[in-house]
Amino acid sequence: MKRWAFLLALTLAAAPAFAQRGEREQKGFPGKNQGMSKDERQRMREDMRNVYQDRNRQDRPRQQLSPQEREKLRRDIQDANRDLRR
């Protein structure tokens, strides 16, 4: 009787693991092999690299501050930092 109880408990404990495995295969979750060839993956990497490079170029156009503007900006930052400490 104890053996049957043990086998029943073991079966019930393992059931969720078996259910998840079958569910994953049925839903078509991407696994290690997603069906892309090496060339397609390389092309995708290059495309994403180009997108990030283009975005970085557009986001921050370089500006040169005059020495007076730099000094004013430095003083403004120092004043703001002093106000934060209070």
C-alpha positions as a LaTeX table, in Angstrom:
\begin{tabular}{lrrr}
\hline
Residue & $x$ (\AA) & $y$ (\AA) & $z$ (\AA) \\
\hline
Met1 & 0.00 & 0.00 & 0.00 \\
Lys2 & 2.86 & 2.39 & 0.84 \\
Arg3 & 4.41 & 1.70 & $-2.55$ \\
Trp4 & 1.20 & 2.66 & $-4.36$ \\
Ala5 & 0.95 & 5.87 & $-2.36$ \\
Phe6 & 4.57 & 6.70 & $-3.15$ \\
Leu7 & 4.11 & 6.01 & $-6.88$ \\
Leu8 & 0.93 & 8.08 & $-6.94$ \\
Ala9 & 2.67 & 11.00 & $-5.22$ \\
Leu10 & 5.62 & 10.76 & $-7.59$ \\
Thr11 & 3.33 & 10.69 & $-10.62$ \\
Leu12 & 1.36 & 13.70 & $-9.40$ \\
Ala13 & 4.56 & 15.63 & $-8.69$ \\
Ala14 & 5.97 & 14.94 & $-12.17$ \\
Ala15 & 2.76 & 15.71 & $-14.08$ \\
Pro16 & 3.31 & 19.51 & $-14.38$ \\
Ala17 & 6.77 & 18.97 & $-15.85$ \\
Phe18 & 5.41 & 16.69 & $-18.55$ \\
Ala19 & 2.53 & 19.06 & $-19.28$ \\
Gln20 & 4.83 & 22.07 & $-19.72$ \\
Arg21 & 7.12 & 20.23 & $-22.10$ \\
Gly22 & 4.29 & 19.17 & $-24.38$ \\
Glu23 & 2.72 & 22.63 & $-24.25$ \\
Arg24 & 5.97 & 24.27 & $-25.28$ \\
Glu25 & 6.35 & 22.03 & $-28.32$ \\
Gln26 & 2.74 & 22.52 & $-29.41$ \\
Lys27 & 2.81 & 26.33 & $-29.22$ \\
Gly28 & 5.92 & 26.52 & $-31.35$ \\
Phe29 & 8.12 & 28.34 & $-28.89$ \\
Pro30 & 11.43 & 29.22 & $-30.48$ \\
Gly31 & 14.18 & 27.00 & $-29.30$ \\
Lys32 & 17.87 & 27.04 & $-29.96$ \\
Asn33 & 17.34 & 26.52 & $-33.67$ \\
Gln34 & 14.93 & 29.21 & $-34.86$ \\
Gly35 & 15.10 & 28.28 & $-38.49$ \\
Met36 & 17.46 & 31.09 & $-39.50$ \\
Ser37 & 20.53 & 30.40 & $-41.53$ \\
Lys38 & 23.93 & 31.81 & $-40.60$ \\
Asp39 & 23.66 & 34.35 & $-43.42$ \\
Glu40 & 20.26 & 35.56 & $-42.19$ \\
Arg41 & 21.53 & 35.96 & $-38.62$ \\
Gln42 & 24.61 & 37.84 & $-39.81$ \\
Arg43 & 22.48 & 40.12 & $-41.99$ \\
Met44 & 20.19 & 40.82 & $-39.04$ \\
Arg45 & 23.17 & 41.68 & $-36.81$ \\
Glu46 & 24.51 & 44.10 & $-39.41$ \\
Asp47 & 21.10 & 45.70 & $-39.89$ \\
Met48 & 20.70 & 46.26 & $-36.16$ \\
Arg49 & 24.24 & 47.65 & $-35.88$ \\
Asn50 & 23.45 & 50.11 & $-38.68$ \\
Val51 & 20.21 & 51.17 & $-37.00$ \\
Tyr52 & 21.99 & 51.87 & $-33.70$ \\
Gln53 & 24.77 & 53.80 & $-35.45$ \\
Asp54 & 22.26 & 55.92 & $-37.37$ \\
Arg55 & 20.30 & 56.63 & $-34.20$ \\
Asn56 & 23.43 & 57.77 & $-32.36$ \\
Arg57 & 24.34 & 60.11 & $-35.20$ \\
Gln58 & 20.90 & 61.71 & $-35.21$ \\
Asp59 & 20.43 & 62.03 & $-31.45$ \\
Arg60 & 23.39 & 64.18 & $-30.54$ \\
Pro61 & 24.66 & 66.71 & $-33.01$ \\
Arg62 & 28.03 & 68.00 & $-31.82$ \\
Gln63 & 28.06 & 71.57 & $-30.55$ \\
Gln64 & 31.06 & 73.58 & $-29.57$ \\
Leu65 & 30.45 & 75.96 & $-26.68$ \\
Ser66 & 32.32 & 79.19 & $-26.43$ \\
Pro67 & 34.51 & 79.60 & $-23.34$ \\
Gln68 & 31.97 & 82.04 & $-21.88$ \\
Glu69 & 29.10 & 79.62 & $-22.40$ \\
Arg70 & 31.11 & 76.80 & $-20.84$ \\
Glu71 & 31.92 & 78.93 & $-17.79$ \\
Lys72 & 28.26 & 79.92 & $-17.39$ \\
Leu73 & 27.17 & 76.31 & $-17.69$ \\
Arg74 & 29.77 & 75.26 & $-15.10$ \\
Arg75 & 28.57 & 77.95 & $-12.66$ \\
Asp76 & 24.93 & 76.98 & $-13.20$ \\
Ile77 & 25.71 & 73.34 & $-12.45$ \\
Gln78 & 27.65 & 74.27 & $-9.31$ \\
Asp79 & 24.76 & 76.45 & $-8.11$ \\
Ala80 & 22.26 & 73.67 & $-8.76$ \\
Asn81 & 24.45 & 71.20 & $-6.86$ \\
Arg82 & 24.68 & 73.60 & $-3.91$ \\
Asp83 & 20.90 & 73.94 & $-3.86$ \\
Leu84 & 20.50 & 70.14 & $-3.89$ \\
Arg85 & 22.74 & 69.69 & $-0.85$ \\
Arg86 & 20.48 & 71.93 & 1.24 \\
\hline
\end{tabular}
